[in-house]
Amino acid sequence: MAAGGSRQNKVHKAMNRPLTILGAERRLFFVALIAGGAVFSLMHSLLGSILLFVVGVVIARIATKHDVEILRILFNSAKFHRRYDPMQWEPAEITIRKPDVQD
């Protein structure tokens, strides 16, 4: 035990690193893979499906580099209400009244 009663434990980098495939978080990679497969099944376009898969993986890599938990945040955001929505602004009608002046 170290002096002063403090304890140090080894923490390996692999424990804190996200699970990725080709640099993209694995769930986002799976979404890109399914989207490419769906395009191939629905439109019978191999080139289109490969292109969509590559674009999806590139976007997934960017999202993973920005925030690993971005997919969980997006799915949970539907549960919460906005506090202020500027698109639902309604103008308030203001009337100015002059005071009655009595002589």
C-alpha positions in Angstrom: 0.0 0.0 0.0 1.3 3.5 -0.8 2.1 6.0 1.8 -0.8 8.0 3.1 -3.3 5.1 2.7 -4.1 5.8 -1.0 -4.5 3.0 -3.4 -3.7 2.9 -7.1 -5.3 0.5 -9.5 -4.3 -0.1 -13.1 -6.9 0.8 -15.7 -6.3 -0.5 -19.2 -7.2 1.7 -22.2 -9.3 -1.0 -23.7 -11.8 -0.7 -20.9 -12.6 2.9 -21.7 -12.4 2.7 -25.5 -15.7 2.4 -27.4 -16.3 -0.7 -29.5 -15.8 0.4 -33.2 -15.8 -1.2 -36.6 -13.7 0.6 -39.2 -13.6 3.6 -36.8 -17.4 3.9 -36.5 -19.4 3.0 -33.4 -20.7 -0.6 -34.0 -24.5 0.4 -33.9 -24.0 3.2 -36.4 -21.9 0.9 -38.6 -24.8 -1.6 -38.5 -27.3 1.1 -39.5 -25.1 2.0 -42.5 -24.9 -1.7 -43.4 -28.7 -2.2 -43.2 -29.3 0.9 -45.2 -27.0 -0.3 -47.9 -28.7 -3.7 -47.9 -32.1 -2.1 -48.1 -31.2 0.0 -51.1 -29.8 -3.1 -52.8 -33.0 -5.1 -52.0 -35.5 -2.4 -53.0 -33.8 -0.8 -56.0 -31.5 -3.7 -57.2 -28.6 -1.3 -57.4 -25.3 -2.6 -56.2 -23.5 0.7 -56.9 -26.1 2.7 -55.0 -26.0 0.3 -52.0 -22.2 0.4 -51.9 -22.2 4.2 -52.2 -24.8 4.6 -49.4 -22.9 2.2 -47.2 -19.6 4.1 -47.7 -21.3 7.5 -47.1 -23.0 6.0 -44.0 -19.7 4.7 -42.6 -18.0 8.1 -43.2 -20.8 9.9 -41.4 -20.8 7.3 -38.6 -17.0 7.8 -38.1 -17.5 11.6 -37.9 -20.3 11.1 -35.4 -18.2 8.6 -33.3 -15.3 11.0 -33.3 -17.6 13.8 -32.1 -19.5 11.8 -29.4 -19.6 8.0 -29.0 -23.1 8.1 -27.4 -24.7 10.3 -30.1 -27.2 7.6 -31.2 -28.5 7.1 -27.6 -28.8 10.8 -27.2 -30.8 11.1 -30.4 -33.2 8.3 -29.5 -33.7 9.7 -26.0 -34.3 13.3 -27.2 -37.8 12.4 -28.4 -38.8 11.8 -24.7 -38.1 15.3 -23.6 -40.1 18.4 -24.5 -38.5 21.6 -25.6 -38.6 24.6 -23.2 -38.8 27.2 -26.0 -39.7 26.7 -29.6 -39.0 29.8 -31.7 -40.9 28.4 -34.7 -44.2 28.5 -32.7 -43.9 32.2 -32.0 -47.2 34.1 -32.0 -47.2 37.9 -32.0 -48.9 39.4 -29.0 -51.5 42.1 -29.7 -50.8 45.3 -27.7 -53.4 48.0 -27.4 -52.5 51.4 -26.0 -55.3 53.3 -24.2 -55.1 56.9 -23.4 -56.3 57.8 -20.0 -59.5 59.7 -19.7 -58.7 63.3 -19.0 -61.3 65.2 -17.0 -61.2 69.0 -16.7 
